[in-house]
Amino acid sequence: MEKKLGKRAVILGGSVAGLFAASAVEKSFDEVVIVDRDRLVGVREARRGAPQARHINGLLARGARAMEDLFPEITAEMVTAGCPITDLAGTVRWYFGPQPLRQTRAGLTNVAATRPILEFHLRERVQAMPGVRFLESHDITGVEATPDRSRVIGARVQPRNKDSAEQVLEADLVIDASGRGSRAAMWLESLGCGTVPEEQEGTRIGLGYGTRHYRMGATDPFGKDHSIVSVANPMLPRGAIFTKTDGGKLELTTYGILGDHPPTDVEGFNAFVKTLAAQEIYPAIVDAEPLDEPVLYKFPTTMWRRFDQLPSLPDGLLLIGDAVCTPNPVFAQAQTLAALEALKLRDHLTDGSIPRAVDYQRDVAAIIKPAWDMTTAINLTFPGVEGHRPPAMKLLQRYMMKVTQAATLDASITEAFMRAAGLVDPLESLLRPGMVWRVLRTSRVAARLAG
Ligand SMILES: Cc1cc2nc3c(=O)[nH]c(=O)nc-3n(C[C@H](O)[C@H](O)[C@H](O)COP(=O)(O)OP(=O)(O)OC[C@H]3O[C@@H](n4cnc5c(N)ncnc54)[C@H](O)[C@@H]3O)c2cc1C
């Protein structure tokens, strides 16, 4: 029996980060209350509060492992429920240019599900936890602090039926998992913490995601593969992820940056798909049975709120998930980061104390930084994205292009690259002398073969 650290924890937001957080805290409090403006329990469709759920939301290999750590056996449960398993280096066909990467089974597995179905399974598990309850259809309106503003002691919520009054949920710990729209920066400012700094370099990417679902037609582009991923690059700044998903469906998200967005009329959407490096996607969708109309999600900027850089923070309020950082979604990092942040919180609690806010937000920043640096460097490979490009970054960008070029011929380079991109290994693993030599040698051969 684990030691209880308090009577109640309140989690603001019942989406993926909130559900991960619930798993982390459930044993440490008598009661855990998850507040959300949407109805959540039993929901299997995209919700108003999480419109990104209409688009592809994959977990990186590290995230899949972290999710399994937070929710043991969830992968097997989802597979039994009809979600396919994918291997990021072995059954995903990656295009970083005209040639796909060489594949290898490297154990970088992951369960594929549409985002609402992932959320549904996580929520079922959380719902079954004793002491956890959902407070649905409630707006989060603020936090309550002690008179000296040194500690947050509750959250203010209001039923969406506006005739009902605002109420205070007292709590020993409040966790803000309310996503990018979180108002925590404002709350902290009003508590005298100052303005929360935000990262600026390479954030204005002007991304647009267009997504449509299908049932496979006569043209099967997958063969033995599970997904086809065409990654945008400076020569062709458009990409797509086309994947088999739960319920035997196909999910296609295609994207463009700096305002070059997929149209939502079918003709325009298909024409956009026709321009991708992965030429096999277009004939497959023309042949497939569409299950819905294309929908667009605009993502003008990435965002990292540096709560860790504030000189002080009130204890009793911790921030997690998209409320802190929304990196470029193309690289599928955010849910993985949220899972790792939840595991870090669980570690603190099982050590026997609620972490001080400053310590925890520094931990969160340390989790985010390698992923943020990696994808910001990629954002800045596009000449139109504003930001400073120090010489070391330019060198890394050139080297990473050689990595993906070399991986079209050498599966061991694909594996090393996918381990780093999947946050399983640090980026430095690609910079070891033996690997650098291999990459440089093989990329020269690949360049020669490409003419
Ligand atoms: C287009 C797109 C594609 C993405 N693709 C990927 C991907 O492939 N892989 C990946 O790892 N990540 C991806 N992400 C990011 C991923 O969706 C998020 O990291 C994930 O949803 C977890 O975020 P979260 O739980 O912190 O916040 P959210 O999912 O935004 O959830 C916030 C929750 O808080 C509730 N809420 C917010 N404000 C209030 C309020 N005032 N009152 C009451 N309730 C409130 C909302 O209803 C919602 O349920 C993508 C994001 C976008 C936009």
The ligand as an ORCA input file, in Angstrom:
! r2SCAN-3c Opt
* xyz 0 1
  C      -2.905     18.706    -35.707
  C      -2.180     18.037    -34.567
  C      -1.595     16.806    -34.738
  C      -0.903     16.202    -33.693
  N      -0.273     15.009    -33.897
  C       0.406     14.446    -32.891
  C       1.070     13.205    -33.063
  O       1.083     12.615    -34.136
  N       1.720     12.671    -31.991
  C       1.770     13.306    -30.786
  O       2.393     12.790    -29.853
  N       1.132     14.473    -30.593
  C       0.453     15.049    -31.599
  N      -0.179     16.224    -31.385
  C      -0.217     16.772    -30.037
  C      -1.240     15.981    -29.197
  O      -2.507     16.067    -29.790
  C      -1.262     16.490    -27.758
  O       0.030     16.417    -27.239
  C      -2.166     15.654    -26.923
  O      -3.490     15.960    -27.233
  C      -1.991     15.866    -25.439
  O      -2.291     17.162    -25.146
  P      -2.904     17.603    -23.774
  O      -3.645     16.498    -23.128
  O      -1.836     18.295    -23.027
  O      -3.928     18.749    -24.256
  P      -5.229     18.620    -25.148
  O      -5.270     17.347    -25.880
  O      -5.329     19.873    -25.927
  O      -6.393     18.554    -24.087
  C      -6.765     19.600    -23.258
  C      -8.049     19.191    -22.536
  O      -8.411     20.221    -21.618
  C      -9.763     20.574    -21.786
  N      -9.847     22.012    -21.501
  C      -9.061     22.983    -22.014
  N      -9.392     24.171    -21.507
  C     -10.418     23.946    -20.653
  C     -11.219     24.797    -19.814
  N     -11.015     26.112    -19.715
  N     -12.195     24.219    -19.093
  C     -12.426     22.885    -19.142
  N     -11.700     22.031    -19.907
  C     -10.718     22.565    -20.651
  C     -10.100     20.227    -23.241
  O     -11.470     19.944    -23.410
  C      -9.219     18.986    -23.480
  O      -9.894     17.802    -23.148
  C      -0.845     16.858    -32.430
  C      -1.446     18.091    -32.254
  C      -2.092     18.691    -33.307
  C      -2.713     20.046    -33.096
*
